[in-house]
Amino acid sequence: MIQQFVYSELSSSNGFLKARACWVYSQFAKFDISDEHLKYAMDAMFQNLSDSDLPVRVNAAIALVRLLENHSFGADLVRPGLGQVIKIYLKLIDDIEYDELIECLKVIVTVFEQEIAPYAVDLCSKLSESFLRLMESSQYMNGKDLEVDSETSLTADGLMTAIRRILGSISGNKALTNAYPQLELILEKPIQKALEDPR
């Protein structure tokens, strides 16, 4: 049904329909999708990451990662353009502060943990910013529970886990030793904040 009625809208000239089609794929990403159709769908999502309409780009970014997360074949499709994909996600996060985009970035770090090293500085910088923003929110600092939607919200633990995975991927990599001083500066504040007593 998705292939018959939704796939064609991924290339619609109507931005709303295109964004909605991406959203549908993200909602049904766990369903059984043939590798052949997955290839075409993910290619369409990748094309939509450069769409002129921000809602299309955001929904395509989320759908692409949901498909990647639920279908192992998806990693092979994304791997050749991993660097470009990461740059696009970082730019999107600059354009709009949306927790689910950071969540997508965490999935990319998890799936490509062994290949993420060249992007360590940019990724740690963005994840650190998100961690500090979360920690400094008035709800958190007042010791109240964060009222969050479990599907779209970030947790401090999840962000630190993503950062730890990135650091693990570059550990012992002599080619990236020049990145360590930068990472120390980037991670100093998040680590200090994580060790503070919130009471």
C-alpha positions, 0 to 999 in steps of 0.5 A: 500500500505504501509503495503504491500510494505513498512512494510517488508523493516523495517526488511530488511538486506539492511540498506538503504532500512530499513532507507528509509522504516522508512522515508516513515512511517514518511512521511505518519504518518498522514494517517489512519493506523489500530491499529493492523498494527500500533502496528507492525510498531511501534514495528519494529521502536523500534527495529530499534532504536538499529540498527548498522547503524546511518541513520536507527536509526535516521529515526526510531526515527523520524518515531516512534514519528511521529506515536506516535504524530498522533495516540493516540493508539501509546502512549499505545505502547510506555508507558511501555518502555518510560524510555528506549525510552528517553535514546535512543533519548538522546544518538542519540542526542549526536551522531548527532546534528539534530534538528528534533531529539530534535523536537521528544524529545519535542513531547515525553515530550508533549505526556507523560507530566504527566509521564516525571518527573523521566527523568526531569534532563536529558531532561532539560539538553539536551533541555537547551544545544539546546536552548543555541546553538540556541541562540548563533548562529551567525545568531540569535545574529546578529538579523537576521531572522533564515533561517529555514525549518519549519518541522525540525527547533527548535525555542527558544520558543518551547524549553522553552515550553518543559522545562516548561512542564517538570518543571510543571510535577515535581512541588510539587513532593516531591520524586524529591526534590533532583533534584531541585538543579541540575535543577537550575544549568542546567537552570541558563544559558538558563534563563539568555540568554532568558532574554538578549536583543539581540540587 
